[in-house]
Amino acid sequence: MKNFILFICMTLYFPVFSQSDKLKINSIESHYIKFSPDGNTYAIAADDELFIYDSKTNGLLYNETVDLKRIYSIAFIPNSDELFIAGKSSSGKGDIIKLDYSFGKIESLFADSEQEYNEIVDVELNKFSDTIYFNTRSGEIFKLGLNDKKSHLIFNHANESFKVLRMAYNPVENVFSLSTEYGEVFLIRNGKLVDNFKIKFENTWIRTLAFDLTGKFLFVGNDEGKIRRIELNEPYKLMELKSTSKGNLSSCSISADNRYVAFSYSKGNIEIWSIEQNQIVKTYDLQERSYLYNVAFSPLGNKMLVVIQDSRKYFNFDVKFLGIEPIYRVKDVNDQTAPLIYVSSPPQIDNNEITYSKPFYPIKGSVVDESGVNSLVVNGITTPIKENGNFVINLPLSMGKNYVAIEATDVNGNTSVKRFVIQRENVINDDLNIKESENFLFVVGINDYKYWPILYNAVDDANTITNLLIAKYGFEYSNVKVLLNDQATSKNIYDELRALIEKVKPVDNLMIYYSGHGFYDELLNEGYWIPVNAEINAPGEYMSNSNLLKILNNINSMHTFLVVDACFSGSLFGQQKRGFVENVEKYKSRWGLASGRLETVSDGLYGENSPFAQEVINFLSNSDEKEIPVSQLVQHVKVEVANKTNQTPIGNPILGIGDQGGEFIFRKSDQ
């Protein structure tokens, strides 16, 4: 009767080891197991062989013999089919291999490295920073970016008198722990040993070392079968967990919800402890005399795997009775990072406002969060998200300002909001007839100053740009006025600008190009053009930006584009940026492009164009586009000149003179 009762207890609390539970691998010796972060796959190492299985079916997905004498550690890259494999190469040195098992692509990170590493024992991945950390048998810790091949030493405790057996890593606090063959445990923070953390156990190997998921506890197990739990809040508190099993402690694993820790022993025993209650909740006696090398909880909380040294098999335990919450349902209290919201339509919301005329706007974009996006709401409307994070919603618009709020929340409750305004209004010139528009051009180029230093290339720049616009871009000669050298007096410049007020019609476009000296008065915060006859230190003879803008404000053009190649010409501009506007040519615009900010700029080598003028000429001469928005020219010139010289061009809409969000279009003539 007693035997019968004992049998019933075992069926209630112990798993049944059927033949299907003892899943075999064709290997001499299996010694390491690791689940992927999502729990969908797991990898088993057996000396130099790697086996990857489907966690649901336990079917073999991939098998590879790698160029390592022995695999010591594995780290999966989240949300991918890639992993890092660390160990000892055939030469006895350490190496890390990157494997993409979906394509069978294998790459040694250190094969061509000049630096040699001792045996690499553990490799850990910090998912928050796309960094892997690894340690050597001699006591060094290195970090390595996922896309790098060069490591950086962050800790060195190299000592020939001992060997490091294990490294544990806590990504929450970015803290490391190392254990040695002589019962020592070290704590490393910010690349330094924590001085008041001095722990040494029995003079025996410590193979078991793991932080709990919060970083509050460190679990340590040695070859005498003793388990310690160290509380990491100072002062450090040490507690011994009274184990009933025998043999060396070989490994431990923390459950995904941080409620349990499992320990494996060399004599075939497994213990599962409650972290909160500090007591055993389950034991297994496999009645195997082979060494239990490694135990691992699945992140999904449904199973636990154990590999055995000599039996060519591993055990698959059903642990659903523990009620472990799957990892994707555990709230990470340390996750303080909100989702990233990217908006592709409308594009270029630089000033948080766009202009649009239609009754619906197709808002498109994507939401990215490492922990997972829980919800997306646009102006109170729950918006579906595709698996790749993309979304689209046709938002209804009223006339006038429409305030848009895109709100994304991740699984840990972090929320981010992106706001902008869609200004819906009727197109001002919906019936604009391009053929009725005329292009006007006013150009000033001065080399031969009477009082100021001579310039070499301003006149040639002015002539070259004038001829290019007439030849290729529909500027009629009768609508072009050029003042060169002695013609460019203060009176003539002012008179010609003022005359444009009467000449230019509301449907016409105006481009102004000035190439000559510039001056900036810091006392008045005012910039100036320098006419050919103006004396030095005589601002009353200069053309001020204030007067220039006053004239431009009274020229009732459709588009005005002001280009200034002079020192300190950036003083014309405020800080306005252009957002997205549909049908840009149908809205009035006032754009400017200057060769520099509040700085001196180059006139170029004698006989050549200035660097600024050269890029304007290059772009307009070489573009294959039949229609070129002014913003494209501006962007090209800003980037190319800044890359090739020490000056920084500036190009923006000009504030306060009638800009309504449009752009002038350079339209090529029919050849």
Secondary structure, 3 states (H helix, E strand, C coil): CHHHHHHHHHHHHCCCCCCCCEEECCCCCCCEEEECCCCCEEEEEECCEEEEEECCCCCEEEEEECCCCEEEEEEECCCCCEEEEEEECCCCCEEEEEEECCCCEEEECCCCCCCCCCCEEEEEEECCCCEEEEEECCCEEEEEECCCCCCEEEEECCCCCCCEEEEEEECCCCEEEEEECCCEEEEEECCEECCCCCEECCCCCEEEEEECCCCCEEEEEECCCCEEEEECCCCCEEEEECCCCCCCEEEEEECCCCCEEEEEECCCEEEEEECCCCEEEEEEECCCCCCEEEEEECCCCCEEEEEECCCCEEEEEECHHHCCCCHHHCCCCCCCCCCEEEEEECCCCCCCEEEECCCEEEEEEEEECCCCEEEEEECCEECCCCCCCEEEEEEECCCEEEEEEEEEEECCCCEEEEEEEEEECCCCCCCCCHHHCCEEEEEEECCCCCCCCCCCCHHHHHHHHHHHHHHHCCCCHHHEEEEEHHHCCHHHHHHHHHHHHHHCCCCCEEEEEEECCEEEECCCCEEEECCCCCCCCCHHHCEEHHHHHHHHHCCCCCEEEEEEECCCHHHHCCCCCCCCECCHHHCCEEEEEECCCCCCCCCCCCCCCCHHHHHHHHHHHHCCCCEEEHHHHHHHHHHHHHHHCCCCCEEEECCCCCCCCCCCEEECCCC
